[in-house]
């Protein structure tokens, strides 16, 4: 497991959204240059001037490329400072380097924030070599050595932590988008499948009776026109939500009260009857919308697949804790049922997300039964 984790870190790519140089970077460089000049002029305990300038300029210049080229910036800054400190050790030079060299902490942070896994590993090796050299050059005590390593490891850890947090945030946003796409796909399926199925049935009925009862064709066309108008209205509402700004609230969702709109008169086969009973007030909006969509999809499936069905019964019953939806048809008990597709999968997912249960299958005596039980206060999980 540890080996897999190391391989994953080694193969980690650079973040795709690394920013370029900004005005703040140039301001930081200007401040560090001014600080270095002032220290060189006024401090007496500085290292020899050539070494001071080389170390300061290498670190300050590397800051400008720390995000776009993190490994190159790390090697330039820490490599130069390592060479400078090595010269100081070999020549016995005394004095300290300018405070601007401490900007290497920023470079160490940037290496783990913006570099790939390979770059972070290579850059960390350069940093550790420099820490060993500087501890020797400064003749640091054990406590100072530990503190020096802790400072740079903290900067590296901070960069990795912020990188991970940003990655998790991007992943969460992608997952939220995927959930929204699934929700839209489900809503489009429910709306289009229901209304277009009704339009197809009425068109078939109109064609069948056109010769024998031409006066009833007008009724079928009126039903088709009404269903087409409803479809266009609901599709426009969804498109309006998609085009609206992100902070715009979603259009109101249908609820239990709209289930009654699924009922039909005796002229349409199969006839759909709706019964609402019990405590159906104060349901959560998500539960109300789910009850309507489940009922709508079940009626659509009955119209499509229930052979010889004459009656579809939709019953919604509420109690203190739950809402029960039951849809029965009197179609043929054998054959004529399509295998589980997106419709049943979507209905099962919709009920599950609200903490409810869903079942669909042959009824005990005849036809097909769909049953869903949802908590009154269910919210999407």
HELIX and SHEET records of a PDB file:
HELIX    1   1 UNK A    2  UNK A   10  1                                   9    
HELIX    2   2 UNK A   23  UNK A   42  1                                  20    
HELIX    3   3 UNK A   49  UNK A   63  1                                  15    
HELIX    4   4 UNK A   70  UNK A   91  1                                  22    
HELIX    5   5 UNK A   99  UNK A  103  5                                   5    
HELIX    6   6 UNK A  104  UNK A  114  1                                  11    
HELIX    7   7 UNK A  117  UNK A  138  1                                  22    
HELIX    8   8 UNK A  142  UNK A  209  1                                  68    
HELIX    9   9 UNK A  214  UNK A  243  1                                  30    
HELIX   10  10 UNK A  256  UNK A  262  5                                   7    
HELIX   11  11 UNK A  285  UNK A  305  1                                  21    
HELIX   12  12 UNK A  342  UNK A  353  1                                  12    
SHEET    1   A 5 UNK A 271  UNK A 278  0                                        
SHEET    2   A 5 UNK A 311  UNK A 318  1                                        
SHEET    3   A 5 UNK A 322  UNK A 329 -1                                        
SHEET    4   A 5 UNK A 368  UNK A 375 -1                                        
SHEET    5   A 5 UNK A 357  UNK A 362 -1                                        
END                                                                             
